[in-house]
Amino acid sequence: MTGDTRTALITGASRGIGLGIANSLARQGYALTITARDAARLEDVATGLRTSGAADVVTVAADMADAEGVERLLAAHADRFGTLSALILNAGVGTAGPLAEASRRRVDKTLAVNLSAPLQLIQGALPMLRAAAAAEPGRGAKVIALASMAGVYAEAGLSVYGAAKAALISLLATLDAEESGNGVTATTLAPGYVDTDMSAWQHDRIPPDRMLPVSDIVEIVDTLLRLSSRAVVPNIVLSRAGTDGYHA
């Protein structure tokens, strides 16, 4: 692997949006660190990514609710690559139900995976992101996080999930305010329902062919990664066709 190879760390990379992004970056020759909870599935994914053209692939099986697992992930990437061109914060967990019935356990898990882990990853990755931006000042380094339309517009039944995603949007906007001058820019994506396993619970109400395809999210991520370091795009909302644009 040459010193000018771009690197990316992708959470929740074994399926859905994360896998779609990983496949696209592999085809572009990125070196990748990928993580999810299932070690065997990660290794299968890594084999496919190498075949698709990834310069190198590191796998770390970890639960993003576990701070020690997040530290292992950061250390693995730092040990292999040293710098980080793109941090893709895709891992998430959804909880649905009335606010009045939200259990402490579910609240803690939702906040841990959707907010605390991204914060820990950003803090731990910043030296590597700054180094990548310094090495390629015209392109800089990017942080891209999957938020949700529920983090922008309130939706009944998604109070805790929406609150966590709203906080994630705020977190990355603040990262832009603090780090874009150093070449590290951040964007959240706030889509309505995307056709992934995570949205299957809505299939009786919204068929898969009416949800956003994963390929649309991947296309936007690819575009963001091609932007110069002078462009800051804080948040992108993607609504589904045939809706009023204010509901997932």
HUHUGI-V213771 format. One record per residue. N is the residue number from 1. RES is the residue in one letter. SS is DSSP state (H for helix, E for strand, L for the rest). PSI is psi in degrees with one decimal (* if undefined). Layout:
BEGIN
((N | RES | SS | PSI) (N | RES | SS | PSI))
END
This chain:
BEGIN
((1 | M | L | 128.3) (2 | T | L | 162.3) (3 | G | L | -17.6) (4 | D | L | 9.4) (5 | T | L | 131.8) (6 | R | L | 148.4) (7 | T | E | 151.2) (8 | A | E | 145.6) (9 | L | E | 125.2) (10 | I | E | 122.4) (11 | T | E | 152.4) (12 | G | L | 43.5) (13 | A | L | 2.1) (14 | S | L | -8.7) (15 | R | L | 171.6) (16 | G | H | -136.7) (17 | I | H | -43.9) (18 | G | H | -41.6) (19 | L | H | -40.9) (20 | G | H | -42.9) (21 | I | H | -44.3) (22 | A | H | -43.0) (23 | N | H | -42.1) (24 | S | H | -44.1) (25 | L | H | -33.0) (26 | A | H | -44.1) (27 | R | H | -24.8) (28 | Q | L | 0.4) (29 | G | L | 13.6) (30 | Y | L | 152.5) (31 | A | E | 135.4) (32 | L | E | 142.4) (33 | T | E | 123.3) (34 | I | E | 148.2) (35 | T | E | 150.0) (36 | A | E | -179.0) (37 | R | L | -28.5) (38 | D | L | 105.4) (39 | A | H | -42.7) (40 | A | H | -43.9) (41 | R | H | -38.7) (42 | L | H | -43.4) (43 | E | H | -38.2) (44 | D | H | -43.5) (45 | V | H | -43.6) (46 | A | H | -40.1) (47 | T | H | -44.7) (48 | G | H | -38.3) (49 | L | H | -39.7) (50 | R | H | -41.4) (51 | T | H | -33.6) (52 | S | H | -12.8) (53 | G | L | 3.5) (54 | A | L | 135.2) (55 | A | L | -32.3) (56 | D | E | 154.0) (57 | V | E | 124.3) (58 | V | E | 134.5) (59 | T | E | 137.8) (60 | V | E | 111.0) (61 | A | E | 121.8) (62 | A | L | 151.2) (63 | D | L | 123.7) (64 | M | L | -7.0) (65 | A | L | -6.1) (66 | D | L | 111.1) (67 | A | H | -34.3) (68 | E | H | -35.6) (69 | G | H | -39.9) (70 | V | H | -41.3) (71 | E | H | -39.5) (72 | R | H | -40.5) (73 | L | H | -48.4) (74 | L | H | -43.5) (75 | A | H | -39.0) (76 | A | H | -42.7) (77 | H | H | -44.9) (78 | A | H | -41.7) (79 | D | H | -38.2) (80 | R | H | -40.4) (81 | F | L | -32.7) (82 | G | L | -40.2) (83 | T | L | 168.9) (84 | L | L | 113.3) (85 | S | L | -34.3) (86 | A | E | 124.8) (87 | L | E | 114.0) (88 | I | E | 107.9) (89 | L | E | 88.6) (90 | N | L | -29.9) (91 | A | L | 135.9) (92 | G | L | 162.4) (93 | V | L | 137.6) (94 | G | L | 141.0) (95 | T | L | 135.6) (96 | A | L | 147.7) (97 | G | E | 164.3) (98 | P | L | 144.8) (99 | L | H | -39.5) (100 | A | H | -19.1) (101 | E | H | 8.0) (102 | A | L | 123.1) (103 | S | L | 153.9) (104 | R | H | -39.4) (105 | R | H | -45.1) (106 | R | H | -38.6) (107 | V | H | -48.3) (108 | D | H | -43.0) (109 | K | H | -43.9) (110 | T | H | -45.0) (111 | L | H | -35.9) (112 | A | H | -48.8) (113 | V | H | -41.5) (114 | N | H | -15.7) (115 | L | H | -53.3) (116 | S | H | -44.0) (117 | A | H | -47.0) (118 | P | H | -40.8) (119 | L | H | -46.2) (120 | Q | H | -41.2) (121 | L | H | -43.3) (122 | I | H | -47.7) (123 | Q | H | -44.7) (124 | G | H | -29.0) (125 | A | H | -13.8) (126 | L | H | -43.4) (127 | P | H | -38.8) (128 | M | H | -37.6) (129 | L | H | -43.8) (130 | R | H | -39.0) (131 | A | H | -42.2) (132 | A | H | -40.2) (133 | A | H | -38.4) (134 | A | H | -34.2) (135 | A | H | -25.8) (136 | E | L | 70.1) (137 | P | L | -28.4) (138 | G | L | -32.6) (139 | R | L | -37.0) (140 | G | L | -164.3) (141 | A | E | 151.7) (142 | K | E | 144.4) (143 | V | E | 122.8) (144 | I | E | 126.2) (145 | A | E | 139.6) (146 | L | E | 109.9) (147 | A | L | -135.4) (148 | S | L | 152.1) (149 | M | H | -28.1) (150 | A | H | -16.4) (151 | G | H | -8.2) (152 | V | L | -43.5) (153 | Y | L | 127.7) (154 | A | L | 139.7) (155 | E | L | 128.1) (156 | A | L | 136.1) (157 | G | L | -10.2) (158 | L | E | 33.9) (159 | S | H | -51.7) (160 | V | H | -45.4) (161 | Y | H | -47.1) (162 | G | H | -38.8) (163 | A | H | -41.1) (164 | A | H | -41.5) (165 | K | H | -34.0) (166 | A | H | -41.4) (167 | A | H | -37.1) (168 | L | H | -42.3) (169 | I | H | -44.5) (170 | S | H | -40.8) (171 | L | H | -46.7) (172 | L | H | -30.9) (173 | A | H | -39.1) (174 | T | H | -37.2) (175 | L | H | -42.1) (176 | D | H | -45.3) (177 | A | H | -34.2) (178 | E | H | -31.5) (179 | E | H | -10.9) (180 | S | H | -28.5) (181 | G | H | -18.3) (182 | N | H | 5.0) (183 | G | L | 4.6) (184 | V | E | 111.1) (185 | T | E | 154.0) (186 | A | E | 145.3) (187 | T | E | 136.5) (188 | T | E | 146.2) (189 | L | E | 128.4) (190 | A | E | 79.9) (191 | P | E | 160.9) (192 | G | L | -163.4) (193 | Y | L | 128.0) (194 | V | E | 143.8) (195 | D | L | 83.1) (196 | T | L | 173.9) (197 | D | H | -33.8) (198 | M | H | -23.7) (199 | S | H | 2.6) (200 | A | H | -26.2) (201 | W | H | -13.0) (202 | Q | H | 3.2) (203 | H | L | -26.3) (204 | D | L | -18.6) (205 | R | L | -36.6) (206 | I | L | 105.7) (207 | P | L | 152.7) (208 | P | H | -36.2) (209 | D | H | -1.2) (210 | R | H | -3.4) (211 | M | L | 164.4) (212 | L | E | 136.6) (213 | P | L | 148.6) (214 | V | H | -35.7) (215 | S | H | -31.1) (216 | D | H | -39.7) (217 | I | H | -42.9) (218 | V | H | -41.7) (219 | E | H | -41.1) (220 | I | H | -41.8) (221 | V | H | -44.9) (222 | D | H | -42.5) (223 | T | H | -44.9) (224 | L | H | -39.6) (225 | L | H | -19.1) (226 | R | H | -12.7) (227 | L | L | 155.2) (228 | S | L | 166.6) (229 | S | L | -9.4) (230 | R | L | -11.4) (231 | A | L | 128.7) (232 | V | L | 121.7) (233 | V | L | 96.2) (234 | P | L | -45.4) (235 | N | E | 140.4) (236 | I | E | 123.6) (237 | V | E | 130.1) (238 | L | E | 111.2) (239 | S | L | 162.2) (240 | R | L | 143.3) (241 | A | L | 140.7) (242 | G | L | 3.9) (243 | T | L | 173.8) (244 | D | L | -1.7) (245 | G | L | -1.2) (246 | Y | L | 9.0) (247 | H | L | 142.5) (248 | A | L | *))
END
